[in-house]
């Protein structure tokens, strides 16, 4: 009686939810094909909340005994097919394969599977929800959805018909569905598969890690040991190719135990949802107050942010140019499921690699996807054989894809070999990376290639005082140009921003840094400055998290200025032999820099003042690469004065206003519409 009641509830649910009509439509497609199938597969969307309200026992079966619940729906669907004459070819109930697709699970701890917990429950054969980031995936292969077997004894009644149907169930291997040692229940003769009725489906295997595990890739330690390992997810049929390397997903599935060369816990995925993180509602009170106090200027707020940023690592007022660039690069990251087109790659030339490395390590921890690339691993995807013996190739993410929507800090460029630098240059220029799968090597009929978007910003540095650099340093022939002979020229050009961090320059006085280092050695946890007490790391995390989700648009003035500067700068950096030194991507970097400064100011509109900051940063970078031009920008143009008080901030505003006038004059002289501007340009 209980089973009959559940069948009635299942039929009512199918009717109310609209699934019955979808089932009828699917049956019509099968019937119209006029082809006999061993197995007829149907997906039924299940909302557990609605089911529990309708019938608690059926809801309990779906959540805790999904295989038995599927049999209830199988029986209901078979009766519907026969009653309504939906599929003429269908003979037995065994031929119907019902897959229950859950919309969600109850938001209770017992339904969540924490990938850091041990041991994992893989014996209950029920649904769990887990969340993780894809770090590897295989190519798509085939598996057996269902097969028809016949008794080998022709005199046996079961040597015909569709009595023996094998269907894949969660956790089953291929040999559990199809093998040659099955026996007839009636006469005990061996069963033979009728191969022409075998139904194949698509299968893909992915590996995920918990979000907490990213701390291991951030150079981060709070002296609390933690354990993590990847978890294998089996995707089948309509779930195939629904997951991308580097993205984070919520997965509903059934844990199972798969025995290969070693026993492994895996998940048979039932449904997949992309994770969109919550957007914070605002910034901290201290930063809100600072924003209000500086609202009369378009430049003061970001100047103060750069001044006080990372006061745990370097004293306020030092490395301000670098810190401003880091903040602008961080604010261009994204947590959303969209293509990151506004990357800001930064290459730093410095004589103090230790301090710069500490500063960069500190900065990448302020965003969810800040990845510190370990030298012993690969930056870009690599190939390996799949450990589950499916014949598929496993593609491992690499640091760049793992940093999707964030920052990939690759350390010292000199630590990477030539072929890796060429790969990096290609990825930075094209914003994609390609893996080539040799059919001969991996047992396939033909070669394949797969291209993945690279949606992160790259940070790196070069040591000015390395022995190899000192031995090969050459005299610069152009004013302002840096000697970058140790780095491939094309790679230097590929990086959007080239920054010179020289601690002995007026911008980076040596004494405060030495004092800071000594005080930190004595009291590592101490807050040495008022800024450290007023503006904590959490304040900057909230600021970046809020600002990067702002949608910005260009004002007409800003748009004209950015195009005018780009065309004028391209014009004066064009020679008859090499052609223009500015690529088309230069305009993208200028747009990205302008948007970043507007976001950092918590504005939705890009103003000409933001374009000025972008132009000064970009021109400083171009000067280091190619030397100075008629639009001559001082190395300390962004921070010409030490920002000690309000008076110096006012002086900086006056100076930047003068720079803006010079930029407008430069555009008027060399930009579009001028006499020296060629018509084809």
Helices and strands as residue ranges (DSSP letters): H 2-17, H 19-32, E 40-46, H 48-54, H 56-64, H 66-84, G 93-95, E 96-102, G 109-111, E 127-138, E 141-151, G 157-159, E 164-167, H 174-177, E 191-193, G 195-197, E 199-209, G 211-217, E 231-236, G 237-239, E 248-259, E 263-274, H 285-293, H 300-308, H 320-330, E 346-350, H 353-364, E 370-372, E 382-385, E 393-396, H 398-402, E 407-412, G 413-415, H 418-430, E 432-437, H 439-442, E 448-453, E 457-463, H 467-472, H 489-494, E 497-501, H 510-522, H 530-534, H 537-547, E 553-554, H 556-572, E 574-575, E 579-580, H 585-600, E 605-606, H 608-626, H 646-670
